């Protein structure tokens, strides 16, 4: 099975090797990376990986500010995507945690009955009190998340999607494909192998374009989303913006909504022995190791430079002081206390 992962990156150098090694364990055979405006060596590391095969690195073709959608439009024309049996579109902070069979994407596809698309529900992992950046697997460090079936006050949670070659594709979205014509409901499954809700299938309204109710949707697979990582890395993330919109800044609402450490989930640790072995093999290549280490050093240096600025130092202290309760839950607590 040829399985291509497509992603967009900006200054994700310290995290690239883990994401590539992890997805290879899942069965991903090819990677298509789009990068823009990298200053930490991400692009140089990707070029070196591309010379070794299995990875293709392209500059983001966006002429405007919507980097991700422009890249996905271009990706649909690339042979690496057009010739793939399945396409997996995700970000470098997202890890597909498969609970069935041998914990690979083919096992998930088999469990779901080989549909035309599979949409797997996010689970947002908190920083969990980890302030300092460490160069070791993200999936090992961060184990606390929200109640799986409720994020903030929302029972519907976003998804990312695997798409089979024969899907009647109009275009790829960041969270789901959009169909040209009708798709049979049983041909599109959730992370429990159930047909996705009709309103999501047809993108019937804005509330159901990218998400559907999470209850019972992760029996076969979960999408672990490490949007925060350490407080150090979050500070650097604020500085760089993101790949979707140039200059976008994440405020404390973004942090508070995702730093809900109400639940512990260590199930993805099943991959750690194989992941560590795969990372060791990648780092046996002197050039790859040196470029990875340079990205790590750049990440730390940028953290240090930001912490020397009063505004960023104040942001760091502010985020560290915040309660690990989502704003909507805190508002309910405040309302109940006022009523008492």
N, C-alpha and C positions, 0 to 999 in steps of 0.2 A: 504494500500500500504506500503510495506517495502522498505525503501529508506536509503541506506548506504552512508555516506560521508567518503571519504578516504583522509588523509592528512599526511604530514611529517612536523615535527617541531624540532626546535633547539632554546632554550631560547626564547620561545613565551609566557611564563607564565602569564604576565599581561593581555594578550589579549585572553586567552583561553575561559574564561567564556562567554564573549560577543559573540564569534564566535559560540560556542555551543548553547547558548540560541537563537541566531538569526536563526541558521539553523533549530532548532526545530520549530520555528515559521513558517518556510517555509514548514515543513512537514518531515524533516529528522528524522528517527526513530532510527538509529544506527550510531555510529562513530567508525572508525578504525584509530587510531593514531600510527604513527611510530616516535620515537624520537631517537636522537643521541647526545651524548656529552653535555648534558644539565648541566649548572652550576647555573641556577637561580631558580630551584625548579619546572620547567615545568614537569619533569618526576614524581615527588612526587605528584603534583596536579593531574596529569592524573591517577595515580594509585588510588588515593582516589576517583576520579570520577568513575573509572572502578568498584570499589567495590559497588557502588550504582546502577549500571546497565545502559545499553544503550551506554556505552563507552568501547572500548577495546583498551588497550595500549600495544604495542609491541616494543622491541628494534629494531632499524633499522638493517636488516640483511646484509647490504652492507659490502663486504669485500674489495672493492676498494673505489673509490672516488665518484662514481655516486650514491649517497644515494637515490635520489628520484626514479630513474628507478629500482633499486634493490628492493626497497620497493613495488613498483607497481607490479613487477613480483611476489613477495610473496603474495600481496593482492589478486591477481586473484585466489589463491589457498585457501584462507580463507573462511570458511563457511559464515561469515558475509557478504561477497561480493557475493559468489556463490549463496546464497539463497535469495539475495535481488531482488526486482522487478526492481529497478533502482539503479545505482551507480553514485555518484557525486564526482568527483576528483577535489579538489581545495586546495588553500593554506589559512592559517589563516588570511592573509591580503586581502582576496578576498570575496566579499559579493554579492550574487545573488539578484538583485533588480528587482522584478517581477511587471509588470505594468498592468496585466490583472486579471479579476475575483477577488478572495479574496487574491491575491498577494502571493500565495503559489506555490510550484513546481507542485502539481497536476493540479492547474489552468493553469500553463504554458503548461504542457503536453496536456491538453484538447484543449487549444487554438491552439497548433501546430498540432492537429489531431492525437495524440498518435503515433508518429513515433518511430523508433528504436534508434535514437540518436538526441540530440539537442545540438548545439554548440553556445554558447552565447559570444558575443564580449565584450572585455575589454573596460573600460573607466578609464584612469589613473588619480587618484586624487592627487592633489598637496599638499605640506605641507602648502601652503597658508599663510606663515608668522607666523606660530605657532612654536615657538622655544621650549617651555617647555613641558615636558611630564605631562599629567594629567590622573588620573585614572578615566576616564569616557568614554562613548562609542565613538569609532573611527568614526562610521557613523554619529555622531552628530557634531564632531569637524571639520571634513574636508569636505568642500562643493565645492571647486574650482577644476576645471579640464581643460583639453584641449578642443578645438573644437571637439565634439564627433566624427565627421566624418574624422578628420585629426589629426594624432599624429606625431609631428615633421613634416617631409615632406612625411609621409606615409599615403596613403588612405586605405591600407590593415592593419588590426589590429588583434592581436592574440585573441584566444578564449579559453574557457574551456568548457568541455562537460559533459552532462548527458547521460548515456548509459543504455538502457533497457536490461533486462536479455536475450532476444532472439537475440540480436545483434550477428552476426557471428564473434565473437571476435578472433583475432589472439593474440593481447596483448594490454594492456592499455598504452597509452602515457600520459604524464602530461597534454597535451592540447587536445588530441582527441584520440579515439580508432583507432586501425588499424585492418582492416577486413581480415578475411580468406575467400578469394573469393570475389564475387561482392556484392555490396549493391545497391539496387535501389535508385536512386537519390531522389525520393519523400519520402523515408524512413528516411532521414537524413535532419533535418531542422535547420535553423538559428534562432536567437532570434526574428524574425518576422514571424516565421512559414513558411518561403520560403525554397524550396530545396537548400541545400548548393551548391556552385559552383562546377562544374564537376572536375576541377583541384584540389580542396581541397578534394573532395570525394575520389579521386584516389591517393592523395598525388603525383600528377604528377611531381612536381618539388620542390626544396627546398623552394621556395618563397610561396608555397601554402600548406605546410605540417601543419603549425600551425595557419595560418591566411587567411583571405579573406577580400574583400572590406567591410568597415564598413558602407558605406552609406545605410541607410534604414534597417539596420540589427538589430535594438534594439527596435522595436515597442512593442514587448511583454515582453522583458527582457533585462537588462544590467548587465554586471559583473563589479561592482565597485571594482577597485583595489587600495588599499591604501598602495602602495609600500614604501612610504616615512614616513608617519605619521609625528610626530614632529621631529624637528632637533635633540633634545635629543635622541629620539628613533633611528633615523637614524645613529647617532654616535655609539650607541650600536650595531646596525645591522652591521656596518662596522667592528667592533671588532670581532664579532662572525663568520663572513663569512655567508654562507647560507647552506641550506640542500642539495643543488645539488652538490656542489663541495667544498671540504674541503679547507680552506684557501683562498677562493675567496674574493677579496676585491672590493667593489664598488667605482669607482672613481667619479670625479665630472660630468662626462658625464652622468652617470646613474641618478644622482640627477637632472641635468639640463633638461634632456629629459622628466622627470616625474614631474617636478615642474612647469609645464605650467598652470598658473591660469587664462586662458583666458575666462573661461565659468563657470557659477555657476549652480550646479544641486543639489537641496535639496530634490528630489523626494523620496529618501530612508528614509527620516524622517517620512514617514507614519508608519514605523515599531517601532518608538521610544517608544510610550506609552506601547505597549505590551512587547518590549525588556526590558525596565526598570523594569517592573513588574516581568518578568521572572528572571532577574538578582537579584532582591531583594529576590525572593524565593530561588535561589541557595545559596545566602549568609546568609540565615537564618540557614543554617547548619554551626555550629561553626567551624568544621574542615575545610570545604571548604573555608569559609571566611578567616580563619587564614592562610591557604596555599596560597590563592590568594594574601592576603596582604604581605606575605613573598616574593612572586614573584615580586610584585610591589616594595618592599623595595630593593630587589636585583637589579632590573632594575635601580633604582635611584642611588644606591651605585656604580654600574658599570659606570654609566654616570659620577658621581663625580670623580671616580678613573681615568677615561679617560681624563677628563678635567684638571686633575692635571699633565698630560703629555704634554709637549710643542707641540709635533707633532699633537696630537689630538685636543688640544686647537686651534692650527693654522688651522687645517682642519675645525673645527667648524666655526671659523671666516670667512674662505674662502667661505664656502658654504653659510653662511648667507649673504655675500656680493654679491653673484652672481645675475645677472638679471633673472627674471622669463620668459625668452625667450629661446626656445629650440635652441641648437647649429645650426641646419640647417636653422632656421628662422633668427638667428643672422648673419649667413654667407651670406644670401640673402640680408639682410639690408646693410651689409658692402659692398657687391658687387655693390648695387645700389648707395650707397653714393660715392664710388670710381668713378663710371661712371658719376655721376653728377659733 
